Amino acid sequence: MTTVTTPVNVIRRDTPVGRTRVIGGIMIAMALFIMWVFAFGASSKATSIITFNPLNTSGGAPWTLGNLTVPSRLSDVVLALIALGTGIETIVRIPAKRVMARFGFVSVLFLLGLFVWTVRSGGPSPTNFIDLTDILVNASGITMVLIYGSMAGIMCERAGVVNIAIEGQFLGGAFVGAIVASATNSFVFATFAGAIVGALLGWVLAFFAIRYRSDQVIVGVVLVTMIGSLTNFLNLTFLTPYQQFNTGVTPNSIPIPLLDKIPIIGPLLFNQNMFFYLMYLLVGAMSFGLFKTKWGLRVRAVGEHPQAAASVGIRVKGVRYFNTILGGAIGGVGGVAFIALHGQFNPGFTSGLGYIALAALIFGRWRPAGAVVASIIFGLTSMLASGLQSFNVPVSSEILGMFPYIITIAVVSGLIGRVRAPAADGIPYKQD
Amino acid sequence: MSENKPSIWQRYLSANPVTISFLAILLGFIVGAGVIIFSSADVLHAWSQIFNSPGGILHALKVTFDNVGAAYRAMFTGSVIDPTTFWHALSTGSGWDAALTPLSETLTYAAPLVIISIGVAISFETGLFNIGANGQAILGGIAGTAFGSMIHLPMFLHLPLTLLCGIAAGAFFGLIPGVLKALTGAHEVIVTLMLNYVVAFFLLYSLLSTPLQLPGQANDLSRVILPSAQLPTFFNTATTLRVNWGIVIAIGVVAFGWWFLNRSTMGFDFRVTGANPNAARASGINPKKIIIYVFLISGGLAGLAGVVQVDGTTHSLDGGFLIGSAGIGFTAITVSLLGRNKPINVFWGAILFSALGVGGRIMQAETGIPLDLATIIQSAVVLFVATPVMVQEIFRLREGTVHTIQLNTKGWGS
């Protein structure tokens, strides 16, 4: 603790006071939900088993970890009390920082409580254990695609071009990626092909947005629909008759020696396909590039105040073209990554993932690291929607399917508090 | 620019909204032709053979024109009029059903499209982007079907109340993005897009669970709307002519839209906000109130479109209701951009795109070219309409009165 005191009015809040109270209230509501529904919804004798060994050990099993058997009701009560404590602390203290971190923590407690409740012995679920590693590994695929999408968005938006066409770049990249991967059996070629198609789509967006100063949101939405129907069209005219171009090959996992043996973390982070490792490089390069290099400073200057940037000799349009094309290429690779996950191309199968990626980058405040955290949250939610069905949860699959989208709405409605986009985001640049 | 008043001919060749729209449609069809050419094995094969025989290039051109021509001919005969059946009807006096069916289908599909497009146009005119019209329409359809199929009332009450149910459901669903935007600044594009997915799940849910699902049915099918709540058709239901009172409602909505935007106080406030939000705020218009009302009205009209579709045409819901190739909501966006938010132009735009959709189905049946071509053409048209300067450059038009369409909402909210 330093002895220097900061005047109260200088504290810069991440989240306004009123909104912090609301978030604290939501946290308390979640805690009470864990208590009433999960804790008291389980009989006092029920137990839940949490396992850590992946079910699919094709790439080599990590060192085994014993199973954890816990009493269902007691553990849910404990989880509820911790969540309640955090919620009350938030409301009473109104912390200036890390409100969202607290919210994330309570969300994780909520998920744990849910898992413990769903797999309780004597419950409706056919299995009475939950595999933590498997859940995380299952969620990692969608998370990866979302991270690619949000990086594609950040790349464009930091330079002041709204890239709402991420969904279209996904679809275009996935379509071409599926063909190239099926034809050559190589995902390296597929990645290049996807990147080229994505870059082309990025160029189209840039062409309309920069050269003709069209409304970027309209152009983006139209591009998504156009690529969506074009891939539907080509799927029917080309992939349906020539199925050898849509064989559904998926890349192999590449285990990293030794690291992949660590329980939980190993299968999750170090025994994945090439797109996962490429993603590490991408996120690292973008965080470094945007915030630590001259190039990044120029990009951000163009996104914040293009006139000022132009006055010091930065070629605003050139930077915007370059970044939008690069962002498109990243989106295209994201589409190939989605194919790597999904196998076969199906029309419209990204089902709004590109827009969720857009929400993730807003949630992450236009920073790569923030977008990664947001993508993990969305990835977990999406997995939950599909994964919970196997546990016979008494909620219909259609209602569970709405979850990721509702959470996205909650996020953009400012549950996160104040977000500030790059000042010139979406505003066409007019050279004087 | 010369001082003289331009001649009529010069005015036609300047970048005015009408010329730009026609040229954009033309360019859209050219793009569509390109897609047909590059996806047709016959055409590509013919072009690969042009050096193998002396008349190769002529043959390739002929194959190209045959393919593109067959597609567009099927589109036209399927949606407007088929000269052979028309002549047959004219000369023999029988078979008028078959001759008029394409037009009837076009008007049938146009009715909900006109209504929803007016709603979207009102939101555009205010500078807001309601991409959620699709979801609002589906919810309107669900509410209308529920009321029309499960409540028993005499027709003079049942029909209007069913329509009102659809309007109310759509307006309620439009209220969500409106209120969220007004209170928290959440960008309406993301919220409405996400709500579309939520509604898609809700549609399946309601079609697969007890009250609305057709009793004894395991598939995603709803109960059938009772005759007392159905929109009557103009012709005997034994014919293939399905055109119904929905088109009359649509014309009424066009009149309402024209009155609302041009003659009403609130419409004036809307347009001022759309033209310059800062000026609107300075003159005492409450922007939050405007946002909420826009989404209320836009959503209500979308809901009406949904209920008109189910009540006039299908009489029951299935899992693909209004979703189709890209969804009626997207088509509505293209229609209102094409009509530049002027209700009367929007009406003609809706007729055109409805014909494109209806003709696209016939084209798919006759030539095997997927219906998605219609959506590709639509997207291309709207891309050109949204970028008039490009059309102007392509056709070397004079400077005119047309402006690039810009939405008010920049950035991503608070």
Interface residues (C-beta under 8 A of the other chain):
Chain A: I164 F208 Y212 R213 S214 D215 V217 I218 V219 V221 V222 L223 T225 M226 G228 S229 L230 N232 F233 L234 L236 T237 F238 S351 G352 Y355 I356 L358 A359 I362 S396 E398 I399 G401 M402 Y405 I406 T408 I409 V412 S413 G414 R418 V419 A421 A423 D425 G426 I427
Chain B: V35 S39 S40 F129 I131 L180 T184 G185 A186 H187 V189 I190 V191 L193 M194 L195 Y197 V198 F201 F202 L204 Y205 L208 S209 S325 A326 F330 I333 T334 L337 I369 P370 D372 L373 T375 I376 Q378 S379 A380 V382 L383 A386 T387 V389 M390 T404 I405 Q406 L407 T409 K410 G411 W412 G413 S414
